[in-house]
Amino acid sequence: MIGLVDANNFYVSCERVFQPQLEGRPVGVMSNNDGCVIARSAELKALDIPMGTPAFKLEGLRQRGEIHLLSSNYELYGDMSARLTQLLRDACPEVAPYSIDEMFIYLDGLDTTQCETLGRRLHQRIRRHLGLPVCVGLAPTHTLAKLANHLAKHDPYYRGVCLLSGHDHTTEALLKRTMVANVWGIGRRLAERLAISDIKTAWDLRESDAKQLRKRFSVVVARTALELRGTPCLQMNALDQPRQRIMTSRSFGKPTGVFAEVHNALRRHAQRSAEKLREQRSLTRAVMIFLNTNRHRRDQPQHFPHALVPLPSPSDDTRIILDAVRQGLEKIHHPRYQFMKAGVMLLDLVDAEQYQLSLLHQPGRDRHPFLMATIDQINQRMGQGTISFGMTNAPAAWQLRCAHRSNRFTTRWDELMKVGTHPGAIDACTSRTQPLP
């Protein structure tokens, strides 16, 4: 049996854990630079505010206190996701994170009754230990687990936990009322092609001949149909495979053409990319940087340069990567242009453990694994950016706008939640503890 644990309105729920005054109120989380709404509470959805609404259109509602808009706090969300994953790993035989708020769990060896009991325990334990509301979908396949999770989230009867056996009347009824476009892995365009063959619902897809689906569409569609029948065909092993390239990029808070400011942004991206590189134990052979002007400002000159800098030998040393970034920027930077975005991409990755050094390579010359590992450990424990290479100017133009960001309660010592006691509450407690006459 496979389970899918999905946190409800994850970004908003993370904020409410540390700000309980937001419970029951319309809350939205904005994208980078406070651009648009990317996460909504149920109360905000009820106001018919669609996903992606520009934040400036909601400023009036925010100022009047009718809604609450918060800047993205990815450090908090990432840490809460890691805590959720660890809690699941403590209780389940195998866990495969699918996204920041979705985790597949594998419950081999348990019967349906044991699986449902475990699902309800997880549902309660996560709420009690992390404060996060989640829904649990249980089924024989990944695709059915996705649908079971959807049913657990939207049907109060299941109280957050739904189990589909794959061959019962509940599964059949669910598939018959689920449009094929809403099946995991199908999508709108593929659903339009399937509709031409009179495959409009998930049940239609399930009942279709797998060989014909493979021939007319793809092996993925054929496997999805088998998954809907309760036959496991999809594997999550690909999630554990190292990435073939690593990119870190971000838009600026405001445009800038100043070399030092652009360089500072690229240095930060390079350091984060190097951390990701070491996390998957890879080395990079080349570093590419790119800059973008604001393509929506047709009144300004446009320029989208990039530079590729090969390394003398594969490396995961942040200093080597930073030097390559500086070389690349010196080639492509021009003060005439106002850049709005910058990024760093590490290319041609190789396995650090299997890479064979050449006879001319001098060990220790460009790799300092203990130094890099120590810096990574400190940043993981004390917060990202605690130790960095070079100084950055906090109010620089490239810094993201985040005027409404909450504290990073779980990763920053100086932003820990403060607990206080109201004097009136002390008096009330004292009066209640007086001995009875």
Residue pairs with C-beta under 8 A, 6 or more apart in sequence:
1 107
1 108
1 110
1 112
1 115
1 138
1 139
1 140
1 163
2 104
2 105
2 106
2 107
2 138
2 139
2 140
2 141
2 142
2 145
2 232
3 92
3 104
3 105
3 106
3 107
3 115
3 119
3 136
3 137
3 138
3 145
4 98
4 102
4 103
4 104
4 105
4 136
4 137
4 142
4 145
4 146
4 148
4 149
5 84
5 88
5 102
5 103
5 104
5 105
5 122
5 126
5 134
5 135
5 136
6 101
6 102
6 134
6 135
6 136
6 137
6 149
6 153
7 13
7 84
7 101
7 102
7 132
7 133
7 134
8 132
8 133
8 134
8 135
8 153
9 39
9 40
9 41
9 42
9 133
10 39
10 77
10 80
10 81
10 100
10 101
10 132
11 29
11 38
11 39
11 72
11 73
11 77
12 22
12 27
12 28
12 29
12 39
12 40
12 41
13 131
13 132
13 133
14 73
14 76
14 77
14 80
14 132
15 22
15 27
15 29
15 70
15 73
15 76
15 406
16 22
16 23
16 27
16 131
17 80
17 130
17 131
17 132
18 76
18 406
18 407
18 409
18 417
19 406
22 41
22 68
24 43
25 41
25 43
25 67
25 68
26 41
26 43
26 44
26 46
26 47
26 49
26 66
26 67
26 68
27 40
27 41
27 43
27 44
27 67
27 68
27 69
27 70
28 37
28 39
28 40
28 41
28 44
28 49
28 58
28 67
28 68
28 69
28 70
29 37
29 38
29 39
29 40
29 69
29 70
29 71
29 72
29 73
30 36
30 37
30 38
30 55
30 69
30 70
30 71
30 72
30 404
31 37
31 38
31 72
32 72
32 250
32 251
32 400
33 251
33 252
33 253
33 400
33 401
33 402
34 55
34 69
34 71
34 401
34 402
34 403
34 404
35 54
35 55
36 52
36 53
36 54
36 55
37 44
37 49
37 51
37 52
37 53
37 55
37 58
37 69
38 51
38 52
38 72
40 49
40 51
44 67
47 67
49 58
49 67
55 69
58 67
58 69
61 67
62 68
62 69
69 404
70 404
70 405
70 406
71 401
71 402
71 403
71 404
71 405
71 406
72 402
72 405
73 405
73 406
73 408
75 383
75 384
75 408
75 411
75 412
76 406
76 407
76 408
76 409
76 410
76 411
77 100
78 100
79 408
79 410
79 411
80 130
80 132
80 410
81 97
81 100
81 101
83 130
83 410
84 103
84 126
84 130
84 132
84 134
85 95
85 97
85 103
87 125
87 126
87 129
87 130
88 95
88 103
88 105
88 122
89 95
91 118
91 121
91 122
91 125
92 105
92 106
92 107
92 118
92 122
93 106
93 107
93 108
93 109
94 105
94 106
94 108
95 103
95 104
95 105
95 106
96 103
96 104
96 105
96 106
96 236
96 239
96 240
97 103
97 104
97 239
98 104
98 236
98 239
104 142
104 145
104 236
107 114
107 115
107 118
107 138
110 118
112 138
112 163
112 165
115 138
115 163
116 138
116 161
116 163
119 136
119 138
119 161
119 163
120 136
120 161
122 134
122 136
123 134
123 135
123 136
123 160
123 161
126 132
126 134
127 133
127 134
133 160
134 160
135 149
135 152
135 153
135 160
135 161
135 162
136 149
136 152
136 160
136 161
136 162
137 145
137 146
137 147
137 148
137 149
137 150
137 151
137 152
137 162
137 163
137 164
138 145
138 148
138 161
138 162
138 163
138 164
139 145
139 147
139 148
139 163
139 164
139 165
139 166
139 230
140 165
140 166
140 230
140 231
140 232
141 166
141 227
141 228
141 230
141 231
141 232
141 233
141 234
142 184
142 227
142 232
142 234
142 236
143 183
143 184
143 185
143 224
143 227
143 228
143 234
144 164
144 166
144 171
144 227
144 228
144 230
145 164
146 184
147 164
147 174
147 175
147 178
147 183
147 184
147 202
148 162
148 163
148 164
149 162
151 158
151 162
151 164
151 174
152 158
152 160
152 161
152 162
153 160
155 162
164 170
164 171
164 174
165 171
165 230
166 229
166 230
167 230
172 203
174 202
175 201
175 202
175 203
175 206
175 228
176 201
176 202
176 203
177 201
178 201
178 202
178 203
179 191
179 200
179 201
179 202
180 186
180 191
180 194
180 195
180 199
180 200
180 201
180 202
180 204
180 205
181 187
181 188
181 191
182 202
183 202
183 205
183 224
183 228
184 224
185 220
185 224
186 194
186 205
186 221
186 224
190 217
190 221
193 217
194 200
194 204
194 205
194 217
194 221
197 208
197 216
198 204
199 205
199 208
202 228
205 213
205 221
205 224
205 225
205 228
206 225
206 228
206 229
208 225
210 222
210 225
210 226
211 222
213 221
213 222
213 225
214 221
214 222
223 233
223 234
224 233
226 233
227 233
227 234
242 280
242 281
242 282
242 349
242 351
243 276
243 280
243 349
244 349
245 345
245 346
245 347
245 349
246 273
246 276
246 277
246 284
246 345
246 346
246 349
247 273
247 343
247 344
247 345
247 346
248 269
248 270
248 272
248 273
248 276
248 343
248 344
249 269
249 290
249 341
249 342
249 343
249 344
250 265
250 269
250 341
250 342
250 343
250 400
251 340
251 341
251 400
252 265
252 339
252 340
252 341
252 342
252 397
252 398
252 399
252 400
253 397
253 398
253 399
253 400
253 401
254 397
255 293
255 294
255 338
255 339
255 340
255 397
256 262
256 338
256 339
256 396
256 397
256 398
257 334
257 335
257 336
257 337
257 338
257 339
258 335
258 397
259 329
259 333
259 335
261 393
261 396
261 397
261 398
262 291
262 329
262 333
262 339
262 342
262 398
263 325
263 326
263 329
264 390
264 392
264 393
264 396
264 398
265 342
265 396
265 398
266 289
266 325
266 329
266 342
266 343
266 344
267 322
267 325
267 389
267 390
267 392
268 385
268 388
268 392
269 342
269 343
269 344
270 287
270 318
270 321
270 322
270 325
270 344
271 318
271 322
271 388
271 389
272 384
273 321
273 344
273 345
273 346
274 316
274 317
274 318
274 321
274 346
274 372
275 318
275 376
275 379
277 283
277 284
277 316
277 346
277 349
278 316
278 372
278 373
278 376
279 376
281 351
281 352
281 353
282 316
282 349
282 350
282 351
282 352
283 314
283 315
283 316
283 349
283 350
283 351
283 352
283 355
284 311
284 314
284 315
284 316
284 321
284 346
284 347
284 348
284 349
285 310
285 311
285 314
285 347
285 348
285 349
285 350
286 308
286 309
286 310
286 311
286 346
286 347
286 348
287 308
287 309
287 311
287 321
287 324
287 325
287 328
287 344
287 345
287 346
287 347
288 306
288 307
288 308
288 309
288 328
288 344
288 345
288 346
288 347
289 306
289 307
289 309
289 325
289 328
289 329
289 332
289 342
289 343
289 344
289 345
290 304
290 305
290 306
290 307
290 342
290 343
290 345
291 303
291 304
291 305
291 306
291 332
291 333
291 337
291 339
291 341
291 342
292 304
292 339
292 340
292 341
292 342
293 300
293 301
293 302
293 303
293 304
293 337
293 338
293 339
293 340
294 300
294 338
294 340
295 302
300 338
301 336
301 337
302 337
303 334
303 337
303 339
305 332
305 333
305 334
306 332
307 327
307 328
307 329
307 331
307 332
308 328
308 347
309 324
309 325
309 327
309 328
311 320
311 324
312 366
313 357
313 358
313 361
313 366
314 350
314 352
314 355
315 321
315 366
315 367
316 352
316 367
316 369
316 372
317 366
317 367
317 368
317 372
318 372
318 375
318 389
319 389
320 366
321 344
321 346
322 389
322 390
325 344
342 398
357 363
375 387
378 386
378 387
379 385
379 386
379 387
382 413
383 408
383 411
383 412
383 413
384 411
407 415
407 416
407 417
408 415
409 415
409 416
409 417
